[in-house]
Amino acid sequence: MLSKKELEHLAELARIELKEGEEEKLEKDLGAILDYFKELQAVDTEKVAPMTGGTQLMNALREDVTGSTDDTGKGAAGFPDKQDGYLKVPPVF
């Protein structure tokens, strides 16, 4: 069980303002949750394999492949106006 001081400290950390009467209910509820964790700690899990997301796949991603991606100038062929190797556009303002 939690002490009243521990409950107030947890409420302060969680920035929860406890009203009169809520303290007892919260103390009881948190105590039940912590008791359940104690019960779970007593379970023998020595021979249980750890779960890794419910799948046996080790790597579902494709392999990285390097290659050339030099697309410089490929879109400029259909551009109407060019000057000194740059694309010329009309002024915006």
C-alpha positions as CSV (number, residue, x, y, z in Angstrom):
1,M,0.0,0.0,0.0
2,L,1.0,3.6,-0.6
3,S,1.4,6.1,2.2
4,K,-0.5,9.4,2.1
5,K,2.9,11.2,1.6
6,E,3.8,9.0,-1.4
7,L,0.4,9.5,-2.9
8,E,0.7,13.3,-2.5
9,H,4.2,13.1,-4.1
10,L,2.9,11.1,-7.1
11,A,0.0,13.5,-7.5
12,E,2.4,16.4,-7.5
13,L,4.6,14.8,-10.1
14,A,1.6,14.1,-12.3
15,R,0.3,17.6,-11.7
16,I,-3.0,16.2,-10.4
17,E,-4.9,18.2,-7.8
18,L,-6.6,15.8,-5.4
19,K,-9.8,16.8,-3.8
20,E,-11.1,15.8,-0.4
21,G,-12.2,12.1,-0.6
22,E,-10.3,11.4,-3.8
23,E,-7.2,10.5,-1.9
24,E,-8.6,7.4,-0.3
25,K,-10.1,6.1,-3.6
26,L,-6.9,6.8,-5.5
27,E,-4.8,5.2,-2.8
28,K,-7.0,2.1,-2.9
29,D,-6.9,1.9,-6.8
30,L,-3.1,2.4,-7.0
31,G,-2.6,-0.2,-4.2
32,A,-4.6,-2.7,-6.2
33,I,-2.6,-2.0,-9.3
34,L,0.7,-2.4,-7.4
35,D,-0.6,-5.6,-5.8
36,Y,-1.3,-7.0,-9.3
37,F,2.3,-6.2,-10.4
38,K,3.5,-8.1,-7.3
39,E,1.4,-11.1,-8.5
40,L,2.9,-10.9,-12.0
41,Q,6.4,-10.8,-10.6
42,A,5.7,-14.2,-8.9
43,V,5.0,-15.9,-12.2
44,D,7.9,-18.1,-13.5
45,T,8.8,-16.8,-17.0
46,E,12.2,-18.5,-17.1
47,K,11.3,-20.8,-20.0
48,V,9.2,-18.4,-22.0
49,A,10.8,-16.9,-25.1
50,P,10.6,-13.1,-25.3
51,M,8.1,-11.7,-27.9
52,T,9.4,-9.4,-30.5
53,G,6.2,-8.0,-32.0
54,G,4.4,-11.2,-32.8
55,T,6.3,-12.1,-36.0
56,Q,9.2,-14.4,-36.8
57,L,10.4,-12.1,-39.6
58,M,13.9,-10.8,-38.9
59,N,13.9,-8.0,-41.4
60,A,10.9,-7.1,-43.6
61,L,12.7,-4.3,-45.4
62,R,14.3,-4.4,-48.8
63,E,18.1,-4.2,-49.1
64,D,19.6,-0.8,-49.9
65,V,20.9,-0.6,-53.5
66,T,23.3,2.1,-54.6
67,G,23.0,3.7,-58.0
68,S,23.4,6.8,-60.0
69,T,20.6,9.4,-59.6
70,D,22.1,12.3,-61.6
71,D,19.1,13.9,-63.2
72,T,20.8,17.3,-63.7
73,G,19.2,19.1,-66.6
74,K,16.7,16.5,-67.7
75,G,13.7,18.8,-67.1
76,A,15.3,21.8,-68.8
77,A,14.8,20.5,-72.3
78,G,11.2,21.5,-72.4
79,F,11.7,24.9,-70.7
80,P,10.9,27.8,-73.0
81,D,13.6,30.3,-72.0
82,K,17.3,29.7,-71.0
83,Q,20.2,32.1,-70.4
84,D,23.8,31.2,-69.5
85,G,22.9,27.7,-68.4
86,Y,20.1,28.9,-66.2
87,L,16.3,28.7,-66.7
88,K,14.8,32.1,-67.3
89,V,11.5,32.9,-65.6
90,P,9.4,36.0,-65.8
91,P,9.6,38.4,-62.8
92,V,7.2,37.7,-60.0
93,F,6.7,41.3,-58.7
